[in-house]
Amino acid sequence: MPDGPASPAAQKGVELWRKHMDYFWTPDDEQLMGLADLYNDDPRFKANFDKIDPGLAAFVREAVGVYVRDRQK
């Protein structure tokens, strides 16, 4: 998180998360953003993420946004 949502480490984390989903289903970019929004907007998900680090849910949404924008270039 200290290096920001566009950092190589954050983007690698998003890529690994997205690839892990391939075991169940392959989301498109809109669905990825929907999940990232859910993690931040739903109080239950947000609380779980923010237990790890305050602001993690918002950070994940930002990192996924960067990932999706970069894939669309």
DAUR-V627424 format. One record per residue. N is the residue number from 0. RES is the residue in three letters. SS is DSSP state (alpha for helix, beta for strand, coil for the rest). PHI is phi as a letter, one per 40 degrees, with the letter a starting at -180 (999 if undefined). BURIAL is 1 if it has 9 or more other ideal C-beta (glycine too) atoms within 8 Angstrom, else 0. Layout:
BEGIN
n = [N/N]
res = [RES/RES]
ss = [SS/SS]
phi = [PHI/PHI]
burial = [BURIAL/BURIAL]
END
This chain:
BEGIN
n = [0/1/2/3/4/5/6/7/8/9/10/11/12/13/14/15/16/17/18/19/20/21/22/23/24/25/26/27/28/29/30/31/32/33/34/35/36/37/38/39/40/41/42/43/44/45/46/47/48/49/50/51/52/53/54/55/56/57/58/59/60/61/62/63/64/65/66/67/68/69/70/71/72]
res = [MET/PRO/ASP/GLY/PRO/ALA/SER/PRO/ALA/ALA/GLN/LYS/GLY/VAL/GLU/LEU/TRP/ARG/LYS/HIS/MET/ASP/TYR/PHE/TRP/THR/PRO/ASP/ASP/GLU/GLN/LEU/MET/GLY/LEU/ALA/ASP/LEU/TYR/ASN/ASP/ASP/PRO/ARG/PHE/LYS/ALA/ASN/PHE/ASP/LYS/ILE/ASP/PRO/GLY/LEU/ALA/ALA/PHE/VAL/ARG/GLU/ALA/VAL/GLY/VAL/TYR/VAL/ARG/ASP/ARG/GLN/LYS]
ss = [coil/coil/coil/coil/coil/coil/coil/alpha/alpha/alpha/alpha/alpha/alpha/alpha/alpha/alpha/alpha/alpha/alpha/alpha/alpha/coil/coil/coil/coil/coil/coil/coil/alpha/alpha/alpha/alpha/alpha/alpha/alpha/alpha/alpha/alpha/alpha/alpha/alpha/coil/alpha/alpha/alpha/alpha/alpha/alpha/alpha/alpha/alpha/alpha/coil/coil/coil/alpha/alpha/alpha/alpha/alpha/alpha/alpha/alpha/alpha/alpha/alpha/alpha/alpha/alpha/alpha/alpha/coil/coil]
phi = [999/c/c/g/c/c/c/d/c/c/c/c/c/c/c/c/c/c/c/c/c/d/c/b/a/b/c/c/c/c/c/c/c/c/c/c/c/d/d/c/c/c/d/c/c/d/c/c/c/c/c/c/a/d/g/c/c/c/c/c/c/c/c/c/d/c/d/c/c/c/c/c/c]
burial = [0/0/0/0/1/0/0/0/0/1/1/0/1/1/1/0/0/1/0/0/1/0/0/0/0/0/1/0/1/0/0/1/1/0/1/1/1/1/1/1/0/0/0/0/1/1/0/0/1/1/0/0/0/0/0/1/1/0/1/1/1/1/1/1/1/1/1/1/0/0/0/0/0]
END
